[in-house]
Amino acid sequence: MAYQKLQAGRASAVTPSDTVEIASVTGGSNNGCVLFAGVGGDVRILTVGGDDVVLKNIANGQFIPVQVLKVFATNTTATNLVALW
């Protein structure tokens, strides 16, 4: 029986930016990443589907299971963000 691997194989610190997307680790098209928030707060993201949304009140140590292209500096208060692929 086949199964989907749910663990990340790569990780990188995220610096929120209003202009720069999170770099793709594959070197090809950017399929986005999921996020981990070390210190909680609000996180404004751009999803792979093109949605610009603020996720409010993310908890310390919470995973954000959304395919993310960008974490905006504006309206993001959470810190110690990590991209996971």
Rosetta constraint file for C-alpha pairs under 8 A:
AtomPair CA 8 CA 84 HARMONIC 5.69 0.50
AtomPair CA 8 CA 85 HARMONIC 5.09 0.50
AtomPair CA 9 CA 84 HARMONIC 7.47 0.50
AtomPair CA 9 CA 85 HARMONIC 5.96 0.50
AtomPair CA 10 CA 25 HARMONIC 7.93 0.50
AtomPair CA 10 CA 84 HARMONIC 5.78 0.50
AtomPair CA 10 CA 85 HARMONIC 5.18 0.50
AtomPair CA 11 CA 82 HARMONIC 6.56 0.50
AtomPair CA 11 CA 83 HARMONIC 5.48 0.50
AtomPair CA 11 CA 84 HARMONIC 4.58 0.50
AtomPair CA 11 CA 85 HARMONIC 6.42 0.50
AtomPair CA 12 CA 82 HARMONIC 5.55 0.50
AtomPair CA 12 CA 83 HARMONIC 5.25 0.50
AtomPair CA 12 CA 84 HARMONIC 6.82 0.50
AtomPair CA 13 CA 80 HARMONIC 7.30 0.50
AtomPair CA 13 CA 81 HARMONIC 6.06 0.50
AtomPair CA 13 CA 82 HARMONIC 4.46 0.50
AtomPair CA 13 CA 83 HARMONIC 6.18 0.50
AtomPair CA 14 CA 22 HARMONIC 7.22 0.50
AtomPair CA 14 CA 71 HARMONIC 7.80 0.50
AtomPair CA 14 CA 80 HARMONIC 7.59 0.50
AtomPair CA 14 CA 81 HARMONIC 5.36 0.50
AtomPair CA 14 CA 82 HARMONIC 5.35 0.50
AtomPair CA 14 CA 83 HARMONIC 6.16 0.50
AtomPair CA 15 CA 71 HARMONIC 7.72 0.50
AtomPair CA 15 CA 81 HARMONIC 7.55 0.50
AtomPair CA 16 CA 70 HARMONIC 7.58 0.50
AtomPair CA 16 CA 71 HARMONIC 4.97 0.50
AtomPair CA 16 CA 72 HARMONIC 5.09 0.50
AtomPair CA 16 CA 73 HARMONIC 4.55 0.50
AtomPair CA 16 CA 76 HARMONIC 7.61 0.50
AtomPair CA 17 CA 21 HARMONIC 7.51 0.50
AtomPair CA 17 CA 70 HARMONIC 7.49 0.50
AtomPair CA 17 CA 71 HARMONIC 6.28 0.50
AtomPair CA 17 CA 72 HARMONIC 4.83 0.50
AtomPair CA 17 CA 73 HARMONIC 4.70 0.50
AtomPair CA 17 CA 74 HARMONIC 7.79 0.50
AtomPair CA 18 CA 71 HARMONIC 7.44 0.50
AtomPair CA 18 CA 72 HARMONIC 4.62 0.50
AtomPair CA 18 CA 73 HARMONIC 5.47 0.50
AtomPair CA 18 CA 74 HARMONIC 6.64 0.50
AtomPair CA 19 CA 72 HARMONIC 7.74 0.50
AtomPair CA 20 CA 70 HARMONIC 6.99 0.50
AtomPair CA 21 CA 69 HARMONIC 5.63 0.50
AtomPair CA 21 CA 70 HARMONIC 4.53 0.50
AtomPair CA 21 CA 71 HARMONIC 7.38 0.50
AtomPair CA 22 CA 32 HARMONIC 7.67 0.50
AtomPair CA 22 CA 69 HARMONIC 5.72 0.50
AtomPair CA 22 CA 70 HARMONIC 5.46 0.50
AtomPair CA 22 CA 71 HARMONIC 7.54 0.50
AtomPair CA 23 CA 30 HARMONIC 7.31 0.50
AtomPair CA 24 CA 28 HARMONIC 6.94 0.50
AtomPair CA 24 CA 29 HARMONIC 7.09 0.50
AtomPair CA 24 CA 30 HARMONIC 5.03 0.50
AtomPair CA 24 CA 31 HARMONIC 7.29 0.50
AtomPair CA 24 CA 32 HARMONIC 7.16 0.50
AtomPair CA 25 CA 85 HARMONIC 7.86 0.50
AtomPair CA 26 CA 30 HARMONIC 7.90 0.50
AtomPair CA 30 CA 69 HARMONIC 7.33 0.50
AtomPair CA 31 CA 48 HARMONIC 6.78 0.50
AtomPair CA 31 CA 67 HARMONIC 7.28 0.50
AtomPair CA 31 CA 69 HARMONIC 7.54 0.50
AtomPair CA 32 CA 47 HARMONIC 7.51 0.50
AtomPair CA 32 CA 48 HARMONIC 6.09 0.50
AtomPair CA 32 CA 67 HARMONIC 4.88 0.50
AtomPair CA 32 CA 68 HARMONIC 4.70 0.50
AtomPair CA 32 CA 69 HARMONIC 4.76 0.50
AtomPair CA 32 CA 85 HARMONIC 7.96 0.50
AtomPair CA 33 CA 66 HARMONIC 7.38 0.50
AtomPair CA 33 CA 67 HARMONIC 4.99 0.50
AtomPair CA 33 CA 68 HARMONIC 5.12 0.50
AtomPair CA 33 CA 69 HARMONIC 6.84 0.50
AtomPair CA 33 CA 83 HARMONIC 5.89 0.50
AtomPair CA 33 CA 84 HARMONIC 5.56 0.50
AtomPair CA 33 CA 85 HARMONIC 5.33 0.50
AtomPair CA 34 CA 63 HARMONIC 7.48 0.50
AtomPair CA 34 CA 64 HARMONIC 5.91 0.50
AtomPair CA 34 CA 65 HARMONIC 5.30 0.50
AtomPair CA 34 CA 66 HARMONIC 5.47 0.50
AtomPair CA 34 CA 67 HARMONIC 5.38 0.50
AtomPair CA 34 CA 68 HARMONIC 6.04 0.50
AtomPair CA 34 CA 83 HARMONIC 5.87 0.50
AtomPair CA 34 CA 84 HARMONIC 5.29 0.50
AtomPair CA 34 CA 85 HARMONIC 6.70 0.50
AtomPair CA 35 CA 63 HARMONIC 5.76 0.50
AtomPair CA 35 CA 64 HARMONIC 5.00 0.50
AtomPair CA 35 CA 65 HARMONIC 6.84 0.50
AtomPair CA 35 CA 66 HARMONIC 7.58 0.50
AtomPair CA 35 CA 68 HARMONIC 7.57 0.50
AtomPair CA 35 CA 81 HARMONIC 6.67 0.50
AtomPair CA 35 CA 82 HARMONIC 5.59 0.50
AtomPair CA 35 CA 83 HARMONIC 4.76 0.50
AtomPair CA 35 CA 84 HARMONIC 5.94 0.50
AtomPair CA 36 CA 61 HARMONIC 6.72 0.50
AtomPair CA 36 CA 62 HARMONIC 5.81 0.50
AtomPair CA 36 CA 63 HARMONIC 4.39 0.50
AtomPair CA 36 CA 64 HARMONIC 6.05 0.50
AtomPair CA 36 CA 81 HARMONIC 5.60 0.50
AtomPair CA 36 CA 82 HARMONIC 5.08 0.50
AtomPair CA 36 CA 83 HARMONIC 6.58 0.50
AtomPair CA 36 CA 84 HARMONIC 7.48 0.50
AtomPair CA 37 CA 58 HARMONIC 7.47 0.50
AtomPair CA 37 CA 59 HARMONIC 7.49 0.50
AtomPair CA 37 CA 60 HARMONIC 6.25 0.50
AtomPair CA 37 CA 61 HARMONIC 5.43 0.50
AtomPair CA 37 CA 62 HARMONIC 5.44 0.50
AtomPair CA 37 CA 63 HARMONIC 6.37 0.50
AtomPair CA 37 CA 64 HARMONIC 7.68 0.50
AtomPair CA 37 CA 78 HARMONIC 6.64 0.50
AtomPair CA 37 CA 79 HARMONIC 6.49 0.50
AtomPair CA 37 CA 80 HARMONIC 5.97 0.50
AtomPair CA 37 CA 81 HARMONIC 4.64 0.50
AtomPair CA 37 CA 82 HARMONIC 6.62 0.50
AtomPair CA 38 CA 60 HARMONIC 5.42 0.50
AtomPair CA 38 CA 61 HARMONIC 4.72 0.50
AtomPair CA 38 CA 62 HARMONIC 7.12 0.50
AtomPair CA 38 CA 78 HARMONIC 7.79 0.50
AtomPair CA 38 CA 79 HARMONIC 6.32 0.50
AtomPair CA 38 CA 80 HARMONIC 4.79 0.50
AtomPair CA 38 CA 81 HARMONIC 5.97 0.50
AtomPair CA 38 CA 82 HARMONIC 7.83 0.50
AtomPair CA 39 CA 59 HARMONIC 7.15 0.50
AtomPair CA 39 CA 60 HARMONIC 4.54 0.50
AtomPair CA 39 CA 61 HARMONIC 6.51 0.50
AtomPair CA 39 CA 78 HARMONIC 5.60 0.50
AtomPair CA 39 CA 79 HARMONIC 5.10 0.50
AtomPair CA 39 CA 80 HARMONIC 5.93 0.50
AtomPair CA 39 CA 81 HARMONIC 7.75 0.50
AtomPair CA 40 CA 57 HARMONIC 6.75 0.50
AtomPair CA 40 CA 58 HARMONIC 4.97 0.50
AtomPair CA 40 CA 59 HARMONIC 4.45 0.50
AtomPair CA 40 CA 60 HARMONIC 4.24 0.50
AtomPair CA 40 CA 61 HARMONIC 7.12 0.50
AtomPair CA 40 CA 62 HARMONIC 7.51 0.50
AtomPair CA 40 CA 77 HARMONIC 7.63 0.50
AtomPair CA 40 CA 78 HARMONIC 4.70 0.50
AtomPair CA 40 CA 79 HARMONIC 6.71 0.50
AtomPair CA 41 CA 56 HARMONIC 6.74 0.50
AtomPair CA 41 CA 57 HARMONIC 4.85 0.50
AtomPair CA 41 CA 58 HARMONIC 5.09 0.50
AtomPair CA 41 CA 59 HARMONIC 6.63 0.50
AtomPair CA 41 CA 60 HARMONIC 7.86 0.50
AtomPair CA 41 CA 76 HARMONIC 7.35 0.50
AtomPair CA 41 CA 77 HARMONIC 5.13 0.50
AtomPair CA 41 CA 78 HARMONIC 4.14 0.50
AtomPair CA 41 CA 79 HARMONIC 7.66 0.50
AtomPair CA 42 CA 54 HARMONIC 6.61 0.50
AtomPair CA 42 CA 55 HARMONIC 5.65 0.50
AtomPair CA 42 CA 56 HARMONIC 4.56 0.50
AtomPair CA 42 CA 57 HARMONIC 5.24 0.50
AtomPair CA 42 CA 58 HARMONIC 5.95 0.50
AtomPair CA 42 CA 75 HARMONIC 6.90 0.50
AtomPair CA 42 CA 76 HARMONIC 5.18 0.50
AtomPair CA 42 CA 77 HARMONIC 5.11 0.50
AtomPair CA 42 CA 78 HARMONIC 5.50 0.50
AtomPair CA 43 CA 54 HARMONIC 5.52 0.50
AtomPair CA 43 CA 55 HARMONIC 5.17 0.50
AtomPair CA 43 CA 56 HARMONIC 6.65 0.50
AtomPair CA 43 CA 58 HARMONIC 7.36 0.50
AtomPair CA 43 CA 71 HARMONIC 7.04 0.50
AtomPair CA 43 CA 72 HARMONIC 7.64 0.50
AtomPair CA 43 CA 75 HARMONIC 6.83 0.50
AtomPair CA 43 CA 76 HARMONIC 4.45 0.50
AtomPair CA 43 CA 77 HARMONIC 6.45 0.50
AtomPair CA 43 CA 78 HARMONIC 6.08 0.50
AtomPair CA 44 CA 52 HARMONIC 7.13 0.50
AtomPair CA 44 CA 53 HARMONIC 5.57 0.50
AtomPair CA 44 CA 54 HARMONIC 4.04 0.50
AtomPair CA 44 CA 55 HARMONIC 6.12 0.50
AtomPair CA 44 CA 71 HARMONIC 5.88 0.50
AtomPair CA 44 CA 72 HARMONIC 5.47 0.50
AtomPair CA 44 CA 73 HARMONIC 7.66 0.50
AtomPair CA 44 CA 74 HARMONIC 7.33 0.50
AtomPair CA 44 CA 75 HARMONIC 5.90 0.50
AtomPair CA 44 CA 76 HARMONIC 5.38 0.50
AtomPair CA 45 CA 51 HARMONIC 7.82 0.50
AtomPair CA 45 CA 52 HARMONIC 5.74 0.50
AtomPair CA 45 CA 53 HARMONIC 5.60 0.50
AtomPair CA 45 CA 54 HARMONIC 6.31 0.50
AtomPair CA 45 CA 55 HARMONIC 7.72 0.50
AtomPair CA 45 CA 68 HARMONIC 6.53 0.50
AtomPair CA 45 CA 69 HARMONIC 7.43 0.50
AtomPair CA 45 CA 70 HARMONIC 5.56 0.50
AtomPair CA 45 CA 71 HARMONIC 4.58 0.50
AtomPair CA 45 CA 72 HARMONIC 5.93 0.50
AtomPair CA 46 CA 50 HARMONIC 6.05 0.50
AtomPair CA 46 CA 51 HARMONIC 5.46 0.50
AtomPair CA 46 CA 52 HARMONIC 4.59 0.50
AtomPair CA 46 CA 53 HARMONIC 6.66 0.50
AtomPair CA 46 CA 68 HARMONIC 5.92 0.50
AtomPair CA 46 CA 69 HARMONIC 5.59 0.50
AtomPair CA 46 CA 70 HARMONIC 5.04 0.50
AtomPair CA 46 CA 71 HARMONIC 6.57 0.50
AtomPair CA 46 CA 72 HARMONIC 7.74 0.50
AtomPair CA 47 CA 51 HARMONIC 5.18 0.50
AtomPair CA 47 CA 52 HARMONIC 6.71 0.50
AtomPair CA 47 CA 66 HARMONIC 7.13 0.50
AtomPair CA 47 CA 67 HARMONIC 5.74 0.50
AtomPair CA 47 CA 68 HARMONIC 4.50 0.50
AtomPair CA 47 CA 69 HARMONIC 5.56 0.50
AtomPair CA 47 CA 70 HARMONIC 7.22 0.50
AtomPair CA 48 CA 67 HARMONIC 5.86 0.50
AtomPair CA 48 CA 68 HARMONIC 5.88 0.50
AtomPair CA 48 CA 69 HARMONIC 5.77 0.50
AtomPair CA 54 CA 75 HARMONIC 7.35 0.50
AtomPair CA 54 CA 76 HARMONIC 7.87 0.50
AtomPair CA 58 CA 62 HARMONIC 6.63 0.50
AtomPair CA 58 CA 78 HARMONIC 7.49 0.50
AtomPair CA 71 CA 76 HARMONIC 7.69 0.50
AtomPair CA 72 CA 76 HARMONIC 6.41 0.50
